[in-house]
Amino acid sequence: MTLAQRYARRNGYMCARDFTAAATWQDHGGVMTTFDKREEGFEKKFAHDEELQFKANARRNKLLGLWAAEKLGLSGPDGETYAKEVVMADFEEAGDHDIFRKIRKDFDGKKVNVADLEIRRAMDELMVQAVAQIKKSG
């Protein structure tokens, strides 16, 4: 074990490479190294991707709400209101289960004969459409 590895282990660094990166940071008077810049770039890309995913989910949920509203016989302002309810339902829990459950419950309540598979298929197809719209709008 090298001196750097022993020092790194004793001071809580994961490995000598972490110690070297920290030492390089300190040696350069706080100036960012290439490693630091790359890490910052990955963090920014991750944040950007998460934002796009959130926008795509919200767009898909609105489109899905409008699709379901049409099946329920709702149009105009009533259809828009229902679509907003679907978007809001997504905040109940992580994943798509809350959206699916709301639509399934509403279809069952109004005796709309739509299979679970058709709802899931619409969710998938509308996600593709939402992503395309997000990319197009920039």
C-alpha positions, -999 to +999 in steps of 0.1 A: +000+000+000+014+034-010+017+063+013-011+081-006-034+051-002-027+049+035-034+087+039-065+084+018-079+055+039-070+072+072-087+104+062-119+089+049-113+091+012-127+062-008-094+056-026-061+072-034-076+087-066-101+107-044-072+119-023-052+128-054-082+148-068-086+166-035-049+173-032-049+186-068-078+209-060-059+223-030-026+225-048-041+246-075-055+271-051-091+260-056-090+261-094-112+235-111-094+206-126-105+187-157-120+160-135-140+186-116-152+202-148-163+169-162-181+160-130-199+193-130-208+187-167-223+153-158-243+169-129-257+196-153-266+170-179-284+149-152-304+179-140-313+188-176-324+153-184-345+152-153-362+184-162-370+171-197-383+139-182-406+159-159-419+180-188-425+150-210-444+132-182-466+163-176-472+167-213-480+130-217-504+131-187-523+160-203-525+142-236-537+111-218-563+131-199-576+145-231-577+110-246-596+097-216-619+127-215-629+119-251-637+083-241-657+096-212-677+119-235-662+151-221-652+179-244-643+216-244-637+230-209-649+198-192-623+178-212-596+204-203-606+202-166-604+165-166-570+165-183-558+188-155-571+164-129-551+136-146-520+157-145-525+164-108-532+127-100-495+120-110-483+137-078-499+111-056-471+086-058-440+078-079-445+061-112-475+058-135-497+037-113-516+066-099-525+079-133-536+045-145-556+039-114-575+072-118-584+066-154-594+030-147-616+041-118-632+068-139-638+045-169-653+019-145-675+046-129-689+057-162-691+021-176-666+029-204-654-004-219-617+001-224-592-027-216-562-021-193-539-029-222-555-002-243-549+024-215-513+012-211-508+014-249-522+049-250-498+059-221-468+046-241-479+061-274-486+095-259-452+095-241-435+091-275-457+119-288-449+141-258-412+136-261-414+145-298-433+177-289-408+187-262-379+181-286-396+201-313-404+231-291-368+232-278 
